[in-house]
């Protein structure tokens, strides 16, 4: 049986599963009205939106937030195809209030019932809505709900049936609070030491709309960021006809806030809660907690000549968040006509009695009472506390802070992977006799666990939630708890400490309301009862986003043996780390058997953890990706022929990653090149992926993220490979240093990518700073608008200039590398010459420069003699060239010992070369030749010539970069796996063009750039053939503009045959190729309106990316890929799989 027959994509497998379900439904003798299919197709994207007038990146569904309302009738089947287009972030969607009877795998809770949906995946949810009522859907992964991924579900009764109350019209309104910081930024603060809380929300939204007062911002905001005249944040208005009754389905999906809701001049009659009918009662203010849903009836019986305010306010917290406003628009008044009154003020935030009394007042409606069992089989008491665990602030239950497992419980339990989570049962109570809920306790003794409660199927369980004092004195918060997979009977609420003897005697067993979400009030308790009659694993947690993220939750298992066969689409995150560790152990064993002296087979072992952390590399605080707390990451030190092993643990919340080992040819290990979409699937959050490769050549190399645009977020570092012991370089030096140059944006890579993908195109502009070895200095005082010190502070020691100390009279080898996102750079050291001796791991015939020009992806070694006045320090500077940028120079200090490293040089930093003077840059490129005695001659001729024209184009309204009029799309199933496993249908089999219309194309003219296409096709090269590549630059979409593009080839070094100005002449220019002493490189620039030619041997079996190393250019399509000798590639490790059509290769 072929590998293709054994493997299916998540989407294909799900579609087959779905087809089977349709067939079964068709065989059941049920009238079609009782078995409707409600089919939705959604695409999730990051987009810029201004729901409260402040522009930020949000997650949209088909361009909207909130997402579309799902409309269905009782017993309908709902199918939602979710395509994840979130760049590097996974996702999962929970169907809040839907019990998922028979389909626990579609509950949408990552870590409990499914693996996350990867970028590029389409996941199909399919479930029956078995009860009428008001429900919700929202992200259930990380804290993505806060980014706008949510919406309503409205389930009506079947045709011919009626509610126990009358109304004319039906509306859904979701209340949310809104932060200006992303969920990533919030989560990083919550996880940090010291704890960094994001504070109160900036706004309250009603049906996705609110209004933040831009003029009140401190510091002020520019109109492009916050604009109160933006129609996108006009207040929500719902139009009503006078003299009618409206059913308003009011739901809350706040991240933090408990709310009150009122409509000026109108009573609210509560008739439904969480899908169950309520004995009607009337309120002026409806109190509602995150995760709750209510239906209220509103009679439009007020003065019809005016409109009325709809308001929501924060309660239970002394918040600075202003009220949320909307308009009840009486027809025919204009919907935007403001009411003539001041919006009504809400209740006092700290008046608990009205809130408590509303909770107690909610009873089941007569005629719709479902009586609870008279007694329970088990009682679990859950004490809610705030704790400190390993220095971090956490929330806990019975002194245990909950950690979500990496392998979902449902899969682990069904597939007997019990080692993947703790088997120690969690506590079912606390030290009742001695615990004082009103006292600030010693909160340092809590632990963490991912253990779960195992419930007897069909048993009756009582849960008692007990609130207590936090780590702040005299403070207890309101916690709304939500139970997945069940409704429960609310037996009672109480103030103070629950009395297990007397309080159960007061339980309401007569007409308790059934709900799925219930609050526990400050210093109070809440008790409920449920039947464990739904086979599966179900989360139960505080619905405040940060509280669950910080550990306030548990999970229940019941009847796992009754759960049917799991669909393969929910898998993919459960076994890769284990498989990789086994693979690694085998490698160590094989190495131990080989009779090689240990000096020739050293193993360099690194363990890295990737995290989001707040850093201020240029004095501006932003979220960056760190390796073991650092950016740049640790320098990898090795010798030629060493084996390097890097264990990479991804702790990036919801973002995947991959790391490319730039310049390492990966001979025999193409699967460890680290290029997502080409050689591997991404590394999921929680996974540990092990890279293992041989560094077969000495020299200066790099590593960096190769997924989305994560390199710009700080995930990069140096690789320094020395000669074996006893061998020497062809030049002498005393000391060896590595310096990486980067440019730095204050916006995240997510924000940049969203702008690059948008219509109209939103470019992030020039970088704010240049960094030398991860340090720079943005002038905070120059910011417009001004920035507060907590955001930008030039006295922060974290952004003190990089200083490298040297001893006078010595020679230093400086390994200068560039990993800029956009900029070409010059590099110089005041008063010192730079002797270039190495480029991209190959020895250069030495030449001396004052300014070294360096492009993204290039590495150089220069020798510097410390022969200047030793009584002072000297400036090290880097400047942008090739662009008329506003980015200021990057500065560092060459510190002559024994001067103080922070002592500034007495001079003005030297100015760099003119940004638009191309001749010195071109001349340096031409000057780089192979060193005598180290020349590796290229083949005299090539077997194939591929000419690649670099242009900027518009494709389907989007601005893109293209090669030969084709803009490159990365595939979802990596080429290496697709080719090796014969999954050829996963990418285009139409060969990409090998040239362009040479005779008619004018490279100096702004062309008609609307005729480009996109493709993920690749070039198939004959193994061991010789290939010439000619890169041709041309005008962009702007007049008289051609950019510099540094192109990087994975898996190879190539001979640089020549550079030229103007249009490449295929007849005459090859005659000028340097075949005598061409330098070998892996990255090469093509200059404005110029061409670059190189030659390489296709002698490394695998699939290799070749692309512009400018991050945004590759993201926008400037790249290709080469396949060679795929039949010679060995067995692929399963650890690189798990995306696209590779899911079935991973067996639980």
Secondary structure as UniProt FT lines:
FT   HELIX           3..6
FT   HELIX           10..27
FT   HELIX           32..34
FT   STRAND          37..49
FT   TURN            51..52
FT   STRAND          56..61
FT   TURN            62..63
FT   STRAND          70..73
FT   TURN            74..75
FT   STRAND          76..85
FT   TURN            87..88
FT   STRAND          93..96
FT   TURN            101..102
FT   HELIX           104..106
FT   TURN            111..113
FT   TURN            119..120
FT   STRAND          122..129
FT   STRAND          133..139
FT   TURN            142..143
FT   HELIX           144..147
FT   STRAND          150..156
FT   TURN            159..160
FT   STRAND          169..178
FT   HELIX           183..190
FT   STRAND          203..206
FT   TURN            207..208
FT   HELIX           214..216
FT   TURN            223..225
FT   TURN            228..229
FT   HELIX           231..233
FT   STRAND          236..240
FT   TURN            242..243
FT   STRAND          245..252
FT   STRAND          258..263
FT   TURN            264..265
FT   STRAND          268..273
FT   TURN            274..275
FT   STRAND          276..283
FT   STRAND          286..288
FT   TURN            290..291
FT   STRAND          293..299
FT   TURN            304..305
FT   STRAND          308..315
FT   STRAND          324..330
FT   TURN            331..332
FT   TURN            335..336
FT   TURN            349..350
FT   HELIX           352..361
FT   STRAND          363..364
FT   TURN            366..367
FT   STRAND          378..389
FT   TURN            390..391
FT   STRAND          392..397
FT   TURN            398..399
FT   STRAND          400..402
FT   HELIX           409..414
FT   TURN            415..416
FT   HELIX           418..420
FT   TURN            432..434
FT   TURN            437..438
FT   TURN            443..444
FT   STRAND          447..449
FT   STRAND          453..455
FT   TURN            457..458
FT   STRAND          460..467
FT   TURN            473..474
FT   STRAND          479..483
FT   TURN            484..485
FT   STRAND          488..495
FT   TURN            500..502
FT   HELIX           503..506
FT   STRAND          514..515
FT   STRAND          517..520
FT   TURN            522..523
FT   STRAND          524..531
FT   STRAND          536..542
FT   HELIX           545..549
FT   TURN            550..551
FT   STRAND          553..558
FT   HELIX           560..562
FT   HELIX           568..570
FT   HELIX           576..593
FT   HELIX           598..600
FT   STRAND          603..615
FT   TURN            617..618
FT   STRAND          622..627
FT   TURN            628..629
FT   STRAND          636..639
FT   TURN            640..641
FT   STRAND          642..651
FT   TURN            653..654
FT   STRAND          659..662
FT   TURN            667..668
FT   HELIX           670..672
FT   TURN            677..679
FT   TURN            685..686
FT   STRAND          688..695
FT   STRAND          699..705
FT   TURN            708..709
FT   HELIX           710..713
FT   STRAND          716..722
FT   TURN            725..726
FT   STRAND          735..744
FT   HELIX           749..756
FT   STRAND          769..772
FT   TURN            773..774
FT   HELIX           780..782
FT   TURN            789..791
FT   TURN            794..795
FT   HELIX           797..799
FT   STRAND          802..806
FT   TURN            808..809
FT   STRAND          811..818
FT   STRAND          824..829
FT   TURN            830..831
FT   STRAND          834..839
FT   TURN            840..841
FT   STRAND          842..849
FT   STRAND          852..854
FT   TURN            856..857
FT   STRAND          859..865
FT   TURN            870..871
FT   STRAND          874..881
FT   STRAND          890..896
FT   TURN            897..898
FT   TURN            901..902
FT   TURN            915..916
FT   HELIX           918..927
FT   STRAND          929..930
FT   TURN            932..933
FT   STRAND          944..955
FT   TURN            956..957
FT   STRAND          958..963
FT   TURN            964..965
FT   STRAND          966..968
FT   HELIX           975..980
FT   TURN            981..982
FT   HELIX           984..986
FT   TURN            998..1000
FT   TURN            1003..1004
FT   TURN            1009..1010
FT   STRAND          1013..1015
FT   STRAND          1019..1021
FT   TURN            1023..1024
FT   STRAND          1026..1033
FT   TURN            1039..1040
FT   STRAND          1045..1049
FT   TURN            1050..1051
FT   STRAND          1054..1061
FT   TURN            1066..1068
FT   HELIX           1069..1072
FT   STRAND          1080..1081
FT   STRAND          1083..1086
FT   TURN            1088..1089
FT   STRAND          1090..1097
FT   STRAND          1102..1108
FT   HELIX           1111..1115
FT   TURN            1116..1117
FT   STRAND          1119..1124
FT   HELIX           1126..1128
FT   HELIX           1134..1136
FT   HELIX           1140..1145
//
